[in-house]
Amino acid sequence: MNTEAVNAKARDLMAPVLSARKTDQLIERIKIDACDAPPRVEVSGQQIGPKPAYTRA
């Protein structure tokens, strides 16, 4: 699943509750990029790998 697909799914789920305008604003603010990041692996209770890069608008 890529970033656009995640954003579309989030939009489908949130728009009926928040409104389309507020949903779009929230998605832009969050900038959901975590799905494109390399996976994190749990080893002995610790997560190894890059942390998701979240940016603020």
Phi, psi and omega in degrees: 000132181260177183301318181297321179293320178295315178299319179296318180294317178299318179298316180299322183279325186269329186303319179296337182266314186267333189101153183298319182296312181292326177297313178298320178297317180294315179299318178297321182292321183281324183053072184293099180243000186298330182290338180270354181281154175300151183292152173260145183239138178266125179231120179051042178081359178247140178273128181248137177127174183292144176278149178301140179265105177259138179238151177255143180283000000 
